[in-house]
C-alpha cells in the first residue's frame, strides 16, 4: 500500500498546525495533567535514549524514501512525540491513572489508533514514518530499553515481566474505550499489518539477542 503524497504544501502547514493545537499533549489547562509533566521532568531526561531509538529506526529503514515534509514539521513532530512518551510513562506505566489519561486525551487517542494506513492523509500527524508505529509503540520500547540498561547492574530485572507489565497497562487503558474495543491498543496495527503485541515481542527478542543500542 502506497503512502499518501504530501507534496501539497498547504496540507503540510495544516498538519503542522494540527500537531501543535490538537496533538500536543502539553496543550492543556488541566492542572493535574500539567503536574505530571513537571514530575516527569524532575524525575529524568528521556531525550538521549529517545533519539538513540530514533537513530536505530532510521538506520533500519534508511532505504525508504522520506516523506515530503519540511524539516520544521519534523522537528516539532519529534518534540511532541517525546512529550507523549513522557506522559505515557508517568500516567500509565508509573501512576496508572488510566481514567484521567483517557478523559484528557480521548479524541487524540482515537485518532492515533484509527490512522493505521499510510494512504490516510492524517497518518502523518499520528504515526511514525515509514512503518506506522505509534507513540504507544515508542513508549513501550523506551521502557524496555531503560529496563534493559538497568538489568546490566540489577539481576532482578526480568524483561519478559516488564513486557507483560506494559501490555497489562495498555489493556487496562483499553477498558476506558468500552467493551467493544478491548484490543484497540495491544492489537493496534502498524502500516505493515503487524500488531503491537508481535511488534514488541520481536523488539524484546532483538534487544535480548543482539543488544542493538
N, C-alpha and C positions, 0 to 999 in steps of 0.2 A: 504494500500500500504506500503510495507516494504521499509526501507531506504537502501541506498547504503552501502555496507560493506567497512569501511575504514581501514580494517586490513592490507592493503598493505602499508608498511612503506614508500615505495617510493612515493606513492601518498600523504601521509601526508606531506612530505617535499616539494613536488610540490605545494600543496595547500598553505602552509605557504609562499612559495616564491611568489605565485600569489597574496596573500594578501598584501605583502609588496610592490611589484613592480607595481601591476595593480589596486588593490582595494583601497589602502590607498589614501584618498583624499588630503592628505598633500604632496603627491609625485607629485608636480607640480612646474614649474618655472614661472607660471603666477603670476606676482606681485600683480595684482588686487585680485585674489583669496587668495593668501597668506595674504594679508592685512585683509581679512575678518576673518581669523583665529586669527590674532592679536587682532582685535576688540573684538571678542568673548571672548578671554582670559581676556582682560581688563574688560569686562562687568560683567562676573560672572564665577564661577566654577561649572560646572554641574556634577562633578564626584560623589558627595554624592548621589544626587537624582537618578542618573543613576544606581548606584549599589544597591540602595534600590529597584528600579524597578526590577532589575535582581534577587534579593533575593526573591521577590514575585513570579516571574515567576518560579524560581527554586522550591520553595515550592509547587507551584501548580502542577508542572509536575515531582515531585521528584520520582514518581514510574516508570517513563520511564527509560529504560536503556540508560546510557550516550553513546555518540559516541566514537569509538576507536580512540581518538585523544590525542596527547601529551599535557601536561599542558602548555608547551611553546607556542604551537599554540593557545590555548585558551586565554592565557594572551595577546598575540599580537592581536588576533581577537577582544577581548573586547576593547582594546585601540583604534583600528582603527574604530570600530563601534561608539565609543564615539566621535571620530573626525567627523564622518559623521553626527551624531546628531547635533553637534555644528555648522557645516557649513550649514545644512538644516535650523536650527533656524535662523542663521544670514542672509543667502542669500535668503531663500524662505519665511519664516514667518515674518521676520522683514523688510528687504530691498526690497524684491520682485523682485530680478534681475533674472528672470526666464531664459532669453535667455543666459545670461552669465554662469549661473549654468549648463544649458543643454549643451552649447557649450564646456565647460570644461570637462564634465563627461559623454558624450553621450554613449560611449561604456560600461562603468561600469553600468550606469543606465539600459541599455538594459539587461545586464546580471543579474542584481538584479530582474528585472521584469520577465524574461523568466525562471529563475531557480525556478519553483514553485512546484517541485515534489521531495520528499526525495530520490527517486531512481536515480535522476540525480547526477552524481559524483560531479559536480561543485556546487551543492546546499550547500555544507559545507562551501564554500567560501562566498556565497552571502545571506544566510538565517540563522536565529537563529534555533537552535535545542532545542526541538524536533518538535515544532509546525510550523516552517517555516515563522515566522514573518520577515519582512524586516526592514531596518533602517528607512523607511518611517513610519512603524508602531510605532517603538520606539520613533522617534522624535515627533510624534503626541501625544503619551502617556505622554512624558515628558512635553510637552507644556500644556496639560490638567492638569497634576498633579501640575505644577507650579501655574497655574491659580486657581486650587482648594485651594492650600495653601494660595494664596493671597486673595481668597474670604472670608477667615475667618476674615479678618480685613477690607475688602473692599466690601461693599454690592452691588456695581455697577458691579461687575464681574458676568457675566452670562455664565455658562459653555456650555450651548446649543449654544449660539452665538459663543463661542470660537471654538466649534467643527465645526460649519458651516464655520468659518473663515479658519480653517485648510483645510477642504475639498475644499473650493474655491481656496486656494493657490495651492493645488495639481492639481485641474482642470485647472488652468492657466498654470501650468508647463506642463500638458499633451498636451496642444496645440503645444508645441515645437516638439512633436513627429510626428505630422501630423494628418489630419482629421480621418484617418482610425484607429487611436489608441487613441481616445478621452477619453477612460475609462481605460487606461492601469495602472493607479496608484490607483484611487479610487475604482476600481473593481478588483484590484490585489488579487489573492487567496493565502492563506497560505496552508500548507500541508494537512489540513483537508478539504479544499474546501471552507472555509469561506472567503467572500470578505472583503476587508478592511473597507468598509462602515459599514457593520454589526459588524465587529470586534470592531471598535471604538465606535459605538453606545452601544454595550454591555459593553465596558470598562467605558464609561461615566455613564451608569446605575450603574455600580459597585461602582465607587468612590462616586457617589451621594447617593447611598443607604447604603453602608457598610463601607466606609472610610477605604479601605484595607491597606493604608500606614499611 
